[in-house]
Amino acid sequence: MTESFDFSQMTSMLDKLMAGVQDIKENASQIQVEGKAGGDMVSVVMNGNHKVLEVHIAQQAMDDRELLEDLVVAAVNEAVRRLTEELTKKIGGFAEGLPIPPGMF
């Protein structure tokens, strides 16, 4: 026995997903994540729009320019990774029940 595909249910689910994504976009500036590097010598705070809000650098990191540059890059990359995880979780919550292949959200 085969199940029939319910397009109205799929449309409703997609509408829910799109509304959720729109809500996340509208409230992205309220999401904040922090990336750290070098044992907290450098930290970066970023919002959901990928805007860097704060950069904190410990005094001991100021002595070595190359190290400081590497730590800033690492902290920003960590913030981006954390933001991606956060947004993926939020979008995934809206996508529950949709026949979407694993790993897409």
C-alpha positions, -999 to +999 in steps of 0.1 A: +000+000+000+014+034-009+007+067+008-005+096-012+015+128-011-004+157+005+006+189-013-015+211+010+004+197+040+037+203+023+027+238+014+017+245+050+050+231+063+070+252+037+050+283+048+060+276+084+096+272+074+096+304+054+080+324+082+106+310+106+134+320+083+119+355+079+117+358+117+153+348+121+163+374+095+143+401+112+158+393+146+193+385+135+208+416+151+196+403+185+216+370+182+251+374+196+280+349+196+315+351+209+347+336+194+379+334+215+415+325+206+448+321+224+434+312+258+411+342+258+438+366+247+415+377+219+377+376+218+353+388+192+315+393+196+294+391+164+257+394+158+235+373+135+241+397+106+278+388+108+286+422+121+315+423+146+303+443+176+333+440+199+370+430+199+389+425+231+426+421+231+447+412+262+478+433+268+501+403+264+489+397+229+501+432+218+537+423+221+538+400+190+521+415+159+520+382+139+506+363+168+480+390+173+470+389+137+466+351+139+446+353+171+422+379+156+416+357+125+411+326+147+386+344+170+366+358+141+365+324+125+353+308+158+326+334+160+314+327+124+314+289+132+294+295+164+269+318+145+265+292+118+257+265+144+232+288+161+214+298+129+214+262+117+197+251+150+171+279+147+163+271+111+163+234+118+136+239+144+113+253+118+121+226+093+110+197+115+086+174+098+097+185+063+110+157+040+145+174+038+176+153+035+197+151+067+224+178+070+206+205+050+197+224+081 
